[in-house]
Amino acid sequence: AVNKISVGGDVRLHTEQLRASLLKGLVSTGMKVVDLGAVPTGMQYFSLYQLDVQGGVMITGSHNPPEFNGFKISLGTAPVYGEEIQKIRQLIEADDFEQGEGSVEKYDLYPEYYQDMTDRIKLARPVKVVVDCGNGAGSLVACELFKRLGADATMLFCEPDGSFPNHHPDPTVVDYIQDLIRKVRETGAELGIGYDGDADRIGVVDENGEIIFGDKLVLIFAREILPNYPGGQVVFDVKCSQALPEEIRKSGGQPLMWKTGHSLLKNKIKETGAPLGGEMSGHIFINDKFPGYDDAVYVSARLLEIISQSDKKISAYLDGVTPYHSTPEIRVECASDQDKFEITRKAVAYFKKNYEVIDVDGVRIQFGDGWGLVRASNTQPVIVVRFEAQTPERLAEIQSLVVGKLKEFGEVKI
């Protein structure tokens, strides 16, 4: 039975309000709560392994706009999501929970977290890096950690501020990492790193200020980690480049494409024992010398460790990768969630009938010399499409074919 859990919260302006209510509710059911205070998500996950607790809640709006907030819930060390969240709602509506007198213990996990990180990561030389914390929860640990690791780090926006005064904390959106790119070029740094609002997603730019997207980052880690796991699986989401499975095979591993969503991927990694996983959005799961959860601060430190072992530029870690042409993620707006699911269903049925497809999440249409993806967003009334091909001309062809079909299936804004 669960009788003790840990609770952490990000730096959003209403997180403390939510924390007060959450703690009050938990205590009224007899729960013992370890209150971690303000922490990045990775540190709340760390508490599930480090402390004597049977689960936890992270209060965070992640990379959503400042007015959003929510709970990431873990039972044991596994995420609670999808249907299970609906079950919690039913319990709440039925007023079906224990009564009791619990307790709250405030706990400072920072010393143990820093110790754990410095035990795991050793830099062979002081890598020159720029880190943009975006005034999010990463600000709480990154500055101190990079100092302890001996990196030559220039820190940007490391004052926790839930109004996000400098830019929105989502390092996978090009507009929000312009400061990082400028600073990397200005300081001659070897790379730049950005975190989202709760620091479970990472964005990286190379020494020239060019973006290394999530799939390419997984690829760099795959080349490093797979030699120790012959035949090991690497799990990645349906938005990733064709170059990723190609490189996983070249490195002696087995590619496993799965649904987009950090909880879905994390569970797949647990289930398969894969040493590595990741998704386009910058959630990276390292299950090698680490317990496989998405802590962007750890991922960034591990990346520095790899780079510190030679004088190679980070861009050189992508040498020999097939250069595909791709679109960013295109968001097609629908009138409602119902429309979104209906149009996606029609698209899946049509493309499945007429083309070779992968249908683990929406439909990824395989054209041989490229692919197109159509999937329903997990969080908004939006259909997500993305395209990739060997030439810009073929890319345009695939895109107009798929988008043309979507317009036939319903009212969409594109």
C-alpha positions as CSV (number, residue, x, y, z in Angstrom):
1,A,0.0,0.0,0.0
2,V,1.1,3.6,-0.6
3,N,1.4,5.4,2.7
4,K,4.3,7.8,1.9
5,I,5.0,10.0,-1.2
6,S,7.2,12.9,-2.2
7,V,5.8,16.1,-3.6
8,G,7.9,18.6,-5.6
9,G,6.9,21.8,-7.5
10,D,8.2,24.0,-10.3
11,V,8.7,27.8,-10.1
12,R,5.4,28.9,-11.6
13,L,3.5,31.6,-9.8
14,H,0.6,29.4,-8.7
15,T,2.6,26.3,-7.9
16,E,2.7,27.2,-4.2
17,Q,-1.1,27.6,-4.1
18,L,-1.6,24.2,-5.6
19,R,1.0,22.7,-3.3
20,A,-0.8,24.0,-0.2
21,S,-4.1,22.4,-1.4
22,L,-2.5,19.2,-2.5
23,L,-0.7,18.7,0.8
24,K,-3.9,19.5,2.7
25,G,-5.8,16.9,0.7
26,L,-3.1,14.2,1.0
27,V,-2.8,14.7,4.7
28,S,-6.6,14.4,5.2
29,T,-6.4,10.9,3.8
30,G,-3.7,9.8,6.2
31,M,-0.8,10.1,3.7
32,K,2.7,10.9,4.9
33,V,4.2,13.5,2.6
34,V,7.8,14.4,2.0
35,D,7.7,18.0,0.7
36,L,10.7,18.6,-1.5
37,G,9.9,22.3,-2.1
38,A,10.8,23.9,-5.4
39,V,12.7,21.4,-7.6
40,P,13.1,20.5,-11.3
41,T,11.1,17.4,-12.4
42,G,14.2,15.2,-12.6
43,M,14.8,15.8,-8.9
44,Q,11.3,14.7,-8.0
45,Y,11.9,11.5,-10.1
46,F,15.2,11.1,-8.3
47,S,13.4,11.1,-4.9
48,L,11.4,8.1,-6.0
49,Y,14.6,6.1,-6.1
50,Q,16.5,7.8,-3.3
51,L,13.9,8.1,-0.5
52,D,11.6,5.6,1.2
53,V,8.5,6.6,-0.7
54,Q,6.0,4.6,-2.8
55,G,5.1,7.4,-5.3
56,G,5.1,11.1,-5.9
57,V,3.6,14.2,-7.5
58,M,5.4,16.9,-9.4
59,I,3.4,20.1,-9.7
60,T,4.3,21.6,-13.0
61,G,3.0,23.3,-16.2
62,S,6.1,22.0,-18.0
63,H,6.5,24.1,-21.2
64,N,3.0,25.4,-21.4
65,P,2.2,29.2,-21.1
66,P,2.6,30.8,-17.6
67,E,-1.1,30.5,-16.7
68,F,-1.0,26.6,-17.1
69,N,-0.2,24.1,-14.3
70,G,-0.7,20.5,-13.6
71,F,0.4,17.3,-11.8
72,K,2.8,14.6,-13.1
73,I,2.0,11.6,-10.9
74,S,4.1,8.5,-10.3
75,L,3.2,5.3,-8.6
76,G,6.3,3.5,-7.5
77,T,8.7,4.8,-10.1
78,A,6.2,4.4,-13.0
79,P,4.2,7.3,-14.5
80,V,0.4,7.4,-14.1
81,Y,-1.2,8.5,-17.3
82,G,-4.1,8.0,-19.8
83,E,-6.9,5.8,-18.5
84,E,-5.4,5.7,-15.0
85,I,-5.8,9.5,-14.7
86,Q,-9.5,9.1,-15.6
87,K,-9.8,6.5,-12.8
88,I,-8.5,9.1,-10.3
89,R,-11.1,11.5,-11.6
90,Q,-13.8,8.9,-10.9
91,L,-12.6,8.3,-7.4
92,I,-12.7,12.0,-6.8
93,E,-16.2,12.4,-8.2
94,A,-17.4,9.4,-6.1
95,D,-15.8,10.9,-3.0
96,D,-14.2,7.4,-2.5
97,F,-11.0,7.9,-0.5
98,E,-9.6,7.2,2.9
99,Q,-9.8,9.5,5.9
100,G,-7.0,9.9,8.3
101,E,-4.4,12.1,9.9
102,G,-1.2,12.3,7.7
103,S,1.9,14.4,8.1
104,V,4.2,16.6,6.1
105,E,8.0,16.6,6.4
106,K,10.0,19.2,4.6
107,Y,13.1,17.7,3.0
108,D,16.1,19.2,1.3
109,L,17.1,16.7,-1.4
110,Y,19.6,19.1,-3.1
111,P,22.8,17.8,-1.4
112,E,22.0,14.2,-2.3
113,Y,21.1,15.1,-5.9
114,Y,24.4,17.0,-6.4
115,Q,26.3,14.1,-4.8
116,D,24.5,11.6,-7.1
117,M,25.3,13.7,-10.2
118,T,28.9,14.2,-9.4
119,D,29.3,10.5,-8.7
120,R,27.8,9.6,-12.1
121,I,29.5,12.2,-14.3
122,K,33.2,12.9,-14.7
123,L,34.4,15.5,-17.2
124,A,37.8,14.8,-18.8
125,R,38.3,18.5,-19.4
126,P,36.3,21.7,-18.7
127,V,33.9,21.9,-21.7
128,K,32.9,25.4,-22.7
129,V,29.1,25.6,-22.7
130,V,26.3,28.1,-22.6
131,V,23.2,27.0,-20.5
132,D,19.9,28.8,-20.8
133,C,17.6,27.9,-17.9
134,G,14.8,30.1,-19.2
135,N,14.0,31.2,-15.6
136,G,12.4,27.7,-15.1
137,A,13.1,25.1,-12.5
138,G,16.4,24.1,-14.1
139,S,17.7,27.4,-12.7
140,L,17.5,25.8,-9.2
141,V,20.3,23.3,-10.0
142,A,22.1,23.9,-13.2
143,C,24.4,26.7,-12.1
144,E,25.7,24.9,-9.0
145,L,25.9,21.5,-10.7
146,F,28.0,22.7,-13.7
147,K,30.3,24.5,-11.3
148,R,30.8,21.2,-9.3
149,L,31.4,19.2,-12.5
150,G,34.1,21.7,-13.5
151,A,32.5,22.8,-16.8
152,D,33.4,26.3,-18.2
153,A,29.7,27.4,-18.2
154,T,28.1,30.7,-19.1
155,M,24.7,30.8,-17.6
156,L,21.7,32.6,-19.0
157,F,18.4,33.4,-17.2
158,C,19.2,31.4,-14.1
159,E,16.9,33.4,-11.8
160,P,13.8,31.3,-11.1
161,D,10.8,33.4,-12.2
162,G,7.4,31.9,-13.1
163,S,6.4,34.9,-15.2
164,F,9.2,33.8,-17.6
165,P,10.3,37.4,-18.3
166,N,13.0,36.7,-21.0
167,H,11.4,34.0,-23.2
168,H,9.0,31.2,-23.0
169,P,10.7,28.0,-21.6
170,D,10.5,25.7,-24.5
171,P,14.0,25.0,-26.0
172,T,12.6,23.1,-29.0
173,V,11.0,26.2,-30.5
174,V,13.5,28.2,-32.6
175,D,12.1,31.6,-31.5
176,Y,12.8,30.9,-27.8
177,I,16.5,29.9,-28.2
178,Q,17.7,32.9,-30.1
179,D,19.5,34.2,-27.0
180,L,21.2,30.9,-26.5
181,I,22.3,30.8,-30.2
182,R,23.7,34.4,-30.0
183,K,25.6,33.7,-26.8
184,V,27.2,30.5,-28.2
185,R,28.4,32.4,-31.2
186,E,29.6,35.3,-29.1
187,T,31.5,33.3,-26.6
188,G,32.9,30.7,-29.0
189,A,31.3,27.9,-26.8
190,E,31.4,24.3,-27.9
191,L,27.7,23.9,-27.5
192,G,24.6,25.5,-26.0
193,I,21.9,23.8,-23.8
194,G,18.4,24.9,-23.0
195,Y,15.8,23.5,-20.6
196,D,12.0,23.7,-20.6
197,G,10.0,25.0,-17.6
198,D,10.5,22.0,-15.4
199,A,13.8,20.8,-17.0
200,D,12.7,17.3,-18.2
201,R,13.2,18.3,-21.8
202,I,16.4,19.5,-23.4
203,G,17.3,21.6,-26.4
204,V,20.9,21.7,-27.8
205,V,22.7,23.9,-30.3
206,D,26.1,23.0,-31.8
207,E,29.3,25.2,-31.8
208,N,27.9,27.1,-34.8
209,G,24.6,27.8,-33.2
210,E,22.8,25.2,-35.3
211,I,20.0,23.3,-33.6
212,I,20.5,19.6,-32.8
213,F,16.9,18.3,-32.6
214,G,15.8,15.6,-30.3
215,D,16.2,12.8,-32.8
216,K,19.8,13.8,-33.6
217,L,20.6,14.0,-29.9
218,V,19.3,10.4,-29.4
219,L,21.5,9.5,-32.4
220,I,24.6,10.9,-30.7
221,F,23.8,9.0,-27.5
222,A,23.0,5.8,-29.5
223,R,26.5,5.9,-31.1
224,E,28.1,6.2,-27.6
225,I,25.9,3.8,-25.7
226,L,25.1,0.9,-28.1
227,P,28.6,-0.5,-28.4
228,N,28.1,-1.7,-24.8
229,Y,24.7,-3.3,-25.7
230,P,25.0,-5.4,-28.8
231,G,21.5,-5.9,-30.2
232,G,20.2,-3.4,-27.6
233,Q,16.9,-1.6,-28.4
234,V,16.5,2.2,-28.8
235,V,13.0,3.5,-28.4
236,F,12.0,6.7,-30.2
237,D,8.7,8.4,-31.2
238,V,7.0,8.5,-34.6
239,K,8.2,12.1,-35.3
240,C,11.9,11.2,-35.5
241,S,14.0,11.2,-38.7
242,Q,14.6,8.1,-40.8
243,A,18.3,8.8,-40.1
244,L,17.8,7.6,-36.5
245,P,16.8,4.0,-37.1
246,E,19.5,3.8,-39.9
247,E,22.2,4.9,-37.4
248,I,20.9,2.6,-34.6
249,R,21.3,-0.3,-36.9
250,K,24.8,0.8,-38.0
251,S,25.7,0.9,-34.3
252,G,24.5,-2.7,-33.8
253,G,21.2,-1.8,-32.1
254,Q,17.5,-2.4,-32.9
255,P,15.3,0.6,-33.5
256,L,11.8,0.5,-31.9
257,M,9.4,3.2,-33.1
258,W,6.7,4.1,-30.5
259,K,3.9,6.5,-29.6
260,T,4.8,10.2,-28.8
261,G,4.4,11.0,-25.1
262,H,7.0,10.9,-22.4
263,S,5.0,8.5,-20.2
264,L,4.4,6.1,-23.1
265,L,8.0,6.1,-24.0
266,K,9.2,5.7,-20.4
267,N,7.0,2.7,-19.9
268,K,8.2,1.1,-23.2
269,I,11.8,1.5,-22.1
270,K,10.9,-0.2,-18.7
271,E,9.1,-3.0,-20.5
272,T,11.9,-3.7,-23.1
273,G,14.9,-2.9,-20.9
274,A,16.2,-0.6,-23.8
275,P,19.4,1.2,-22.8
276,L,18.2,4.4,-24.5
277,G,15.1,6.2,-25.7
278,G,14.0,9.7,-26.7
279,E,11.6,11.8,-28.6
280,M,11.7,14.7,-30.9
281,S,10.4,17.0,-28.2
282,G,13.6,16.7,-26.2
283,H,12.6,14.1,-23.6
284,I,15.7,11.8,-23.5
285,F,15.7,8.6,-21.4
286,I,19.2,7.2,-20.6
287,N,18.9,3.7,-19.1
288,D,22.6,3.1,-19.1
289,K,24.4,4.0,-15.8
290,F,21.2,5.9,-14.9
291,P,17.6,4.8,-14.1
292,G,16.0,5.7,-17.5
293,Y,13.9,8.7,-16.5
294,D,13.9,12.1,-18.3
295,D,16.0,14.5,-16.3
296,A,17.3,17.1,-18.8
297,V,19.9,18.3,-16.4
298,Y,21.5,14.8,-16.2
299,V,21.2,14.4,-20.0
300,S,23.1,17.7,-20.5
301,A,25.8,16.6,-18.0
302,R,26.1,13.3,-19.7
303,L,26.5,15.1,-23.1
304,L,29.3,17.2,-21.7
305,E,31.0,14.0,-20.4
306,I,30.9,12.5,-23.9
307,I,32.3,15.8,-25.5
308,S,35.0,16.1,-22.8
309,Q,36.5,12.8,-23.8
310,S,38.0,14.3,-27.1
311,D,38.6,17.6,-28.8
312,K,35.9,16.8,-31.5
313,K,33.3,19.4,-32.1
314,I,29.8,18.3,-31.2
315,S,28.7,18.7,-34.9
316,A,31.4,16.0,-35.8
317,Y,29.4,13.5,-33.6
318,L,26.8,13.6,-36.4
319,D,29.3,12.9,-39.2
320,G,28.1,10.4,-41.8
321,V,24.4,10.7,-41.0
322,T,22.2,10.7,-44.0
323,P,21.1,14.4,-44.7
324,Y,17.3,14.2,-45.0
325,H,15.2,17.3,-45.7
326,S,12.4,17.7,-43.3
327,T,9.7,20.1,-42.2
328,P,9.3,21.2,-38.6
329,E,6.2,19.9,-36.8
330,I,3.1,21.5,-38.5
331,R,0.1,21.9,-36.3
332,V,-3.2,21.6,-38.1
333,E,-6.0,23.2,-36.1
334,C,-9.4,21.4,-35.8
335,A,-12.7,22.8,-34.6
336,S,-12.8,20.3,-31.6
337,D,-11.2,17.2,-30.1
338,Q,-14.0,15.2,-31.7
339,D,-13.1,16.5,-35.2
340,K,-9.4,15.9,-34.5
341,F,-10.0,12.2,-33.7
342,E,-12.5,11.8,-36.6
343,I,-10.2,13.2,-39.2
344,T,-7.2,11.3,-37.9
345,R,-9.3,8.1,-38.0
346,K,-10.2,8.7,-41.6
347,A,-6.6,9.5,-42.5
348,V,-5.3,6.3,-40.8
349,A,-7.8,4.1,-42.6
350,Y,-7.1,5.7,-46.1
351,F,-3.3,5.6,-45.9
352,K,-3.3,2.1,-44.4
353,K,-5.3,0.9,-47.3
354,N,-3.2,2.5,-50.0
355,Y,0.4,2.7,-48.6
356,E,2.9,1.0,-46.4
357,V,2.4,2.5,-43.0
358,I,3.5,2.4,-39.3
359,D,0.4,2.9,-37.2
360,V,1.5,2.8,-33.6
361,D,0.5,6.4,-33.2
362,G,-1.7,8.0,-35.9
363,V,-0.1,7.0,-39.2
364,R,3.4,7.3,-40.5
365,I,3.3,6.8,-44.3
366,Q,6.4,5.2,-45.6
367,F,7.2,6.3,-49.2
368,G,10.6,4.6,-49.5
369,D,12.4,7.9,-50.2
370,G,10.6,9.8,-47.5
371,W,7.6,9.7,-45.1
372,G,4.7,11.7,-43.8
373,L,3.2,11.6,-40.3
374,V,-0.4,12.3,-39.3
375,R,-1.3,12.0,-35.6
376,A,-3.7,13.5,-33.1
377,S,-2.1,15.7,-30.5
378,N,-2.3,14.3,-26.9
379,T,-3.0,17.7,-25.4
380,Q,-4.8,20.0,-27.9
381,P,-7.5,20.0,-30.6
382,V,-4.7,19.8,-33.2
383,I,-3.5,17.3,-35.8
384,V,0.3,17.1,-35.9
385,V,1.9,16.5,-39.3
386,R,5.6,16.2,-40.2
387,F,7.4,15.3,-43.4
388,E,10.8,14.1,-44.5
389,A,12.4,13.2,-47.8
390,Q,15.7,12.8,-49.6
391,T,15.2,15.9,-51.7
392,P,13.4,19.2,-51.2
393,E,11.2,18.5,-54.3
394,R,10.1,15.1,-53.0
395,L,9.4,16.7,-49.6
396,A,7.0,19.2,-51.2
397,E,5.3,16.4,-53.1
398,I,4.7,14.3,-50.0
399,Q,3.5,17.2,-48.0
400,S,1.0,18.4,-50.6
401,L,-0.3,14.8,-51.1
402,V,-0.9,14.2,-47.4
403,V,-2.3,17.7,-46.6
404,G,-4.6,17.5,-49.6
405,K,-6.1,14.3,-48.2
406,L,-6.6,15.8,-44.8
407,K,-8.6,18.7,-46.3
408,E,-10.8,16.1,-48.0
409,F,-11.5,14.4,-44.6
410,G,-12.8,17.5,-42.7
411,E,-12.6,21.2,-41.7
412,V,-8.9,21.9,-41.0
413,K,-6.9,25.1,-40.7
414,I,-3.5,24.9,-42.3
